[in-house]
Amino acid sequence: MVHRVTFIPGDGVGPELSEATRRVLEATGVQFDWDVQEAGADVIDRYGTPLPEPVLESIRANGVAIKGPLTTPIGTGFRSVNVALRKELDLYACLRPCKWYSGVRSRYESIDLVIVRENHEDLYAGIEFEQGTAEAKRVIEFLNGVQDKRIREDSGISIKPISITGTRRIARYAFEYARAYGRKKITAVTKANIMKHTDGLFYAVSREVAKDYPDIEYDEYLVDNMCMQLVQKPENFDVLLLPNLYGDILSDLAAGLVGGLGVAPGANIGDHAAVFEATHGSAPKYKGQNKVNPMAMMLSGVLLLRHLDEVDAADRLERALAAVIAEGRSVTYDMKPHRDDPTAVGTSHVADAVIAEIERAV
Ligand code: NAD
């Protein structure tokens, strides 16, 4: 079967990483029909936007995409190209597996966590009122009129909406994911003791959803406690289910536990489309130097293969990546004991080593 997949090289170091990733994906023997789409800082002159409509149309048509990082150009009115992409395609679930591979330098070993973060709601909904504006004044007056606590007049305001609808679908996604991938436990994480009507709602709805999945254990932790638990006993957790803000913070914390940005894959998933990408950005200072680590994007490629139900190819690519990491020779500067290690290899060399490993294992 040939898979038609939207392929967005991205900008900054994106094209180098994407090319390396494309090569290892093809080396698995899976047949791809790449629908290459340009987006990001480099296309603004041509399209007047970093996210041209044909890119969105392509992902809508194909239902699946893999992308390199995209720079958010400053001063174009775009808060973030990546956030816009998630909104336009209603990619409400952010998936961040955090797995330790032997050979990655980290304070922790044997971590295999998955973070499921809600992508649209919460304090990231973008409903904000700038201090001193007429709108902020009206909001403050209204709020001071409907409850006892006084909001200072010189306040800025950010609104935190969390809905039953938004929570139900992210919770359902987390449980379905757990079932599909043999995970045993979901832990919902909020600050519901303080934010009863938003985080409290997130718990209440997640509990309801959990009842439909008696085969999967469900528990709850407050986010402050979870930060400590993750640092002390990360092996106690399996899938974490979080609203947007805590999910953003804990995703980076968990990525740090397993070795950092160079090995942190991700995906943004909705009911009609899924976009696979590394967690890191476009590292513009390294653009064109064939230097940065392609592992995170390649691991995102492993997630893509699983999503396409190419389980055997996904396993083979993951094993090849793990072998190259464990050997420690054909890895980029960030995975060497010292960043100026002269034996560090370039991006394309990592792809060569991974392909050799895939072929050796046949
Ligand atoms: P960044 O992730 O690009 O870089 C942060 C640090 O990590 C830098 O020191 C960089 O050199 C290093 N780094 C990043 N990726 C690496 C890799 N693969 N191998 C080795 N080292 C790596 O974050 P930033 O500098 O905050 O952002 C740069 C641009 O990327 C911004 O425009 C930002 O909006 C964008 N961004 C895009 C995405 C995305 O496309 N999903 C995500 C985050 C940031």
Boltz pocket constraint, residues with backbone or C-beta under 6 A from the ligand:
constraints:
  - pocket:
      binder: B
      contacts: [[A, 68], [A, 69], [A, 70], [A, 71], [A, 72], [A, 73], [A, 80], [A, 82], [A, 261], [A, 262], [A, 277], [A, 278], [A, 279], [A, 280], [A, 281], [A, 282], [A, 283], [A, 284], [A, 286], [A, 291], [A, 292], [A, 293], [A, 294], [A, 296], [A, 334]]
      max_distance: 6.0
